[in-house]
Amino acid sequence: MKVLRALCWVLVLSAPAYAQQAPDRSKPPALGAPRDLALPPIVTRTLSNGLPVWIVEQHEVPVASVSLVVRSGATADPAGKFGLASLTAAMLDEGAGSRDALALADAIDFLGASIGTGAGFDASSVSLYTPVARLAEALEIMADVAIRPAFADSELERLRKERLTSLLQIKDNPPAIGAAAFPRLIYGDAHRYGTGLAGTASTVAGLTAADLRAFHAGHYQPANAHLIVVGDVRPDAAMTWLEKSFGSWKGTAAAAAPKALTPPEARARTVYLIDKPGAAQSIIRIGWSGVPRSTPDYYAIQVLNTILGGSFTSRLNTNLRETHGYAYGASSGFDMRLNAGPFVAAANVQTDKTTESLTEFFKELANIGTPVAAGELEKAKNYLALGFPADFETTQDIASKLSEQVIYNLPEGVFNEYVSKIQAVTAADVERVAKTYITPDRFAVVVVGDLKTIEAGVRKLNLGTVRVVPIDEILR
């Protein structure tokens, strides 16, 4: 992986030298020139219960990756029960079918396989990685985990204590405080995006096994799910094993459609200060609600963000790390979900350089709206295009990308045309999306640090209204 990325970066750095020359179309493309991927075809099938199946054959290594994607995640959490989707997913492999948690773990290990469960905001999943020789047996265990979890009270109490401890530990971790505070201050505590996937101490404490069973019954249904198989398999044989394991799974009710969440209204820039006495660094998070994954500006935004803060040589990282030495790193990113997730520019900076760092942040956020030089544009596009194949190196990587296609209803062939669409982004496109989505005068500014050291300097910058926020207000 490291060798591949290093090679990609060498090619990126060399790109501007030849990109400025008129192309000679009588000759084949230069070695290393970005090209669209030729991904293996997806074989589409359906189980007898209506569960869709995608199969991709990869015969280089005798392994298989199987993902069950359930199109319900934390966004489906009821009010007052934030963390329910996450805890439900975490409990799936803590005993299922006829096995308790320890017996289940032993059975998986005996096969040389691994099973993972999890939930994001838009979906939940159960994933299997196994030698193909044990695929049929492993699928039966995977089906137990996905369809027949035990939700044992003893295991729930153990996981609950672990989560409550983790939530309590956030108060001693400034970066974790910043990560929790930023979405809370943007979206508010009633909006699902305003609270982390795990929920809060109060909501986690109130969740019951009955709540988990109800969420599972309502959302883990064939009509709300998708099976993805990638590996050394033949479609007909795979369908036989899948039918045996998952074909008897019947839905009991119509799964709820994903919620449409209203983004927060834009407002004047506000600075939120959170005191962490004695902190050696100030945690800076700047941004606002961004865009959903369905945005037609997806490719232009990818290039924009690569230039701003999405790569090691981005403007933010070059400025704060390389030029000034205020931080080990600075970055930016759009968290694109079914609804508009947050855009954030971030760095953990030296306490005594907090005001200077904020000044440099806003300089770069303002400058990104001006025309981008041709060389910088080409380098960003080549960085994305040449790094893209690394997302498809293993069967697990491919299954993950196909899961993304399912969750976000992406069109057929979306990954095959990624490179050409990135290469088609123009300087005018970048300038347009920068002016549309990077609006520093309306951004929230969250700073976690030693207020006795940094507050006066931050106030003197006159970035906007300043509000001091107690940690307990963020983590309640």
N, C-alpha and C positions, 0 to 999 in steps of 0.2 A: 504493500500500500504506500509506504513512505517513498519507495523508489519510483513508483508510478507518479505520485504527486510531484516529486522533485523533477522528473522528466517533463511533466506537463508545465511546470513553472518555467523551466528553461525555454520551452517553446513559446510560452507567453511573453517572456522578456524579449525574445528575438522577433516577435510579431511586428512591432511598429516599423522596423527597418525595411521589411519587404511590403508591408501593407500600403505604404505610400506610393509604391510603383504601380503603374498600370499593368493589369494582369495580362499575360500572354495566353490566350485561350486555345492556341494551337498545341500547347503542352499540357501534360497531366498536372494536377495540383501538386504543389510542393509538399515534400515529406513533412508530416506533422500538421498539415493544414486541417482545420476543424471540419469534420464531416458528420452528417446525420448517422445515428446508430442504425444497424440492421438487426433489430431484436428478433429472437425466435417468435414464431407465431403462437397465439393463444388459442388453444382448443377449448371451445365453450360447450358445456354439457349441462344437464339438469337432473337432479335426483328425483325419485318418484314422489317425494314430498314437496317438490317445487324449489328446493334449495339450489341456486345457481352454482356452477363449478367452473373455474378456469384452470386449465392445465398447461404448463409450459415444460417441454422436454429439455433436459440438460443432462447429457449422458457422460460427461467427462469424469465425474466422481460418483460412486454408488451411494449417494445420500439423497434425501428428499426433505424439503421444507413445506409444511402445510400450515396455512393460516385460516382461521375462521374469523371473519370480520363481521361484527355486529354493529349496525349503523345507529347506535345509541351510546352516548358517552355522558360526560359530566353535565352537558347542557340539558340533559333530561332529568337532572336531579330536581326533586320537588323543593319548593321554598321551605326553608327550615331544616332541610336534610342534605345540605351541600356536603359532598364527600361520599354519597351513597353509591354512585356508579363506580368510583375508584375502589371502595371497600368491597363491593360485590365482586369485582374482578379479582381483587387480591385473595378473596376467600375461595375462589373456584378450585384451586389446587390444594386446599387445606382439608382434603377428604372428599371423595366423590365415589359414586357407585357403591360397591360393597367394601371399599377400602377407607381406612382412616388416613390421616395426613402422613404418618410414618410409612404405612404400607404402600400408599400411593407413590411416595418418593422412592421407596425401594424398588417397586415395579418398574418405574421409569428408568432408574439407574441400571437395573438388570438388563434392559434392552439396549443400553448404550445411547439412549435418547435423552432429549431435554424438552420440557414443556414450560412455556411462559404464559402469563396472563397479565392483562393490563387494561387501562382505560385512559383515553384522552378526553378532550372536550367534545369531539365529534363522533367517536366510536370506541367500542371495546373490542378486545381480541383475545383469542387463544391461539398460541403458535406451537408447532411441533417441529423438531429437527431430529432426524433419525436415520440410521443406516437403512437402505432400501430393503435389505434382507429381513428387517424387523418391522417394516412399515405396517403390515396388516395388524399385528399385535399392538403397535403403538397407537394406531388410529382408534382402536377400541378404548384405550385408556384416555386418549384425547376427547373422545365422545363423552365418556363419563364426566370428565372435568367440565366440559362445555354445557352438557345437558342435564347431568344428574349430580350437581354439587350437594354436599351434605349440609353446609352452613351450620356446623356444630357450634353450640354455645361456648364450649371451652376454647375452641380455636378463635372464635370471634373475640372473646375477651382478651386473649393473648395479643391478637393483632391490634385491638383497640388500644391497649396499654402502650404498645410500640408506637402507634400513631400519635397518641397524646404526648408521649415523651418527645417525639420528634418535633411536634408543634411547639412544645414548651422550649425546646432548645433553640428555636429560631430567635428568641429574645437575646441570646448571647452571641449571635452571629450576624454582624452588620450586613454582609452581602445578602443573607437570607431575609433580613428585615427589608432591605431595598427591594428584593424580588417580590415580597408580599405586599409592600406598601404601594408600589407603582400601579398595579392594576386596581387595587382598592381605591386609590385616590382618583383614578380616571373613571372607573365604571361605577363605583359605589358598592355598598355591601348587599344591595338587593339584586343587582345584576349578577348573573352567574360568572361572568368573566372577572368580576371584582374579587373573587375568592379562589384560592388555589384548588387544584384537583382534589387534594386530600380533605378539603373542608376546613372547618375551624374546630377548636377544642370543644365548644359547646355543641356543635352539630354532631361531631363524631361521638361524643359521650352519649347522645340520645339515640343513636341508631341501634336497631334491634335485628335479630335474626329474621323476624317476620318482615321487616322492611327490605332486607336483602332478598328474601324469597319473592316478595311482591315485585321488586325491580327486575329480578331475573325472569319471572314468569311473564312480565309485561313486555320485555324488550329482547330477551334471548329467544327468538322465534325464527323459523326457517324463512318466513316472509321478510324478515328484517336482517338477513344475514347473507353471507357469500363465502364460499370455500375457494381457496387458492392453493394449488399444488404445483411446486416447482422442483424438478430433480430428475433422477434416473428412473423414470417411470414411462410406461406406455398407457395412453388414455383409457383403453378398454379395461386393462387390468386394474388401473387406479379407480375407475368407476365401480368395479365390482367390490373393492375394499371399502370405498366411501359409502356405497349403498348399504353394505352390511352394517357399518358403524353409525351412519347418520340418517339412513333412509327412514327409520321408524320414528324419527323426531317429528312430532306434530305440533302445530301451533294451536294455542287454546283461545287466543283473542287477537284482534288486529293490533299490531305494534303502533305506538304513537309516532306521528311524523316528527322530524327534528324541529325544535323550536326556532322561530325567527326572533333573534334578539336585537333590540333597538340600540344602535350605537349612541354613546353620550353626545349631548349637544356641545358644539365647540364654544369655548369661552375665552376670555382674556387670560393671558399667561399668568400662572400662579406658581409661587415657589413654596414647597413644603419642606420644612426642616424637621428632622427627627433626631433627638439627642441620644448619642451613645458616648457617654463620658469616657475619656481616655483612648478613644479609637485612634489607631495609627493611620488609618486611611479614611477618606470620605467616599461614600458610595453614591455615585451620581447616576441618575436615570432621568432621561429627558424624552418626552414624546407624547403621543396621544393615540386614540383609536385609529387603526389603519384601514385595511381593505380586506374583503373576503377572498378566498382562493379563486372564486369565479370571476374576478376582475378581468376585463379585457386588456388591462395594462400590465398583466402579469410579467411578461418578458421584459418590457421596458423597466419595470420596477426592479427586476433582478439585476439588470445592468446598473441602474442607478445606485442600488444599495451596495453593490460590489465596489463601486467607486467611492461611495461615502464611508462605509464602515464594514463591508462584508468580506474583506480579504486582508492579509497581513500588510500589503502595500496600499491599503485604502487611505484616504485623506485623514480620517480621524486617528487611525493608528500611527500613521507617519507623523502627524502633528504631536499628539500627546505622548507617544512613546519615544519615537526616534528623534524628533527635533527638540522637544523640551524635557523629556525624561520625567514627566509628571506621573506616569503610570506604566505598569507592565504591558498593558494593552487597552485599546479602546475599540468599540465596535458599534454596529447598528444592525437592525433587522426588523422585517415585517413578519409578524406571526399570523399567517393567513389561515383562517379556519372557514367553516361553512358560513359563519358570520364574521364581521370585521373584528379581528383580533388586534392587539396593540402593535404600534410601531415604537421602538425604543432605541435611543442612542445611549451607550453606557460605558462607564469606566470606574475603576476603583483607584483613586488618586491620593497622593500624599496629602496629609491634612493641611500642611502649611502652603499647599499649592491649589487649594480648593477654588479660590476666586479666579486665579489665573486659568485654571482648567475650564471653568464655566465660560470664561471669555473666549477661549479657543474653541470650545464646543459650538458656541453660537456663531463664531466666525465661519466655521465650516458648514454649519446648517444654513447660513445665509448664502454662502458662496456656491453651494451645490445647485442653486437655481439659476446660475449664469452658464453660458455655453461651455460645454466640455471640449477640451482639445482632442484632436483626432487620435493622437497617440495614446492618450489615456483611455479613450473610448475603446479602441481596438484591443488594448491590453486587458480591459475588463471583460470584453466579450470572449476573448480567447481563454481567459482564466476560467470562465464558466463552461465554455464549450469543451475545452480539453480536459477539464476535471469531471465532466458529466459521466463518462464511462465507468469511473470508480464507484458510482452508485449501483452498478449492476455486476459487481465482481463475483458474488456468491449466490447460491440459491436463496439464501435468506435475504440478501439485498434485493433480488428480483421480486420475491414475494412481498417485501415491504413496499416497493414502488407500485406494484399492482394493487396492493391494499389502498394506497393513496388514490389510485385511479378509481377504485370502487367508492371510497368514502366521499370523494369530491365530484363524482359523476363526470370525470374527465373523458373527453372523446377518444374513440379508438385511434391508436397510432400517435397519441400525444407525446410519447417519449421518443418515437422515431423522428419526429420533426422538431424536437427541442433545439438542436444545434442550429438548424437553419433559421428558426425564428429568433434565436438570440443574435445570430449574425446579422439579421435584418434590422435590428434596432439602430436607429439613427441618433445623432446628437440632438436633433430637434425633439425626438421622442423623450430622451432623457431630460431635457430642459422642461418639457411640458409636464411630465409626471412629477418632477421635482417641485415645480411651482404649485402643482395640485395637491400633493401629499406631504411635502415638507414645509410646514407652516409654523416657523419658530415662535411667532407672536401669539400663537394659541396653544402652545405646548405646556404641559405640566412639567415642572422641574422638581424632582425629588432628591434630597440630599440627606444621607444618614451619616452623622459624624459627631465629633466633639464640639457642641455648640459654643462653649465658652471660648473656643479657639477660632471657629469659622463664622459664627453668626454675623458679627459686625461687618466683616468683609463682604459676605454675600449680600447683605442689605445695601451696602454702598453701590453695588452693581446696578441697582434699580431695574432689575429684570421684570418686576411685577409685584403684585401683592404677596407679602410673605406671611406664611402661617406656620406656627410651630405645632406639630402633631405628636401627641403622646404615643409611645409604642403600644400601649394597651388599647388605644383606639383602632389601631391597625389589626391587632391580633386577637381581638375579642371574639 
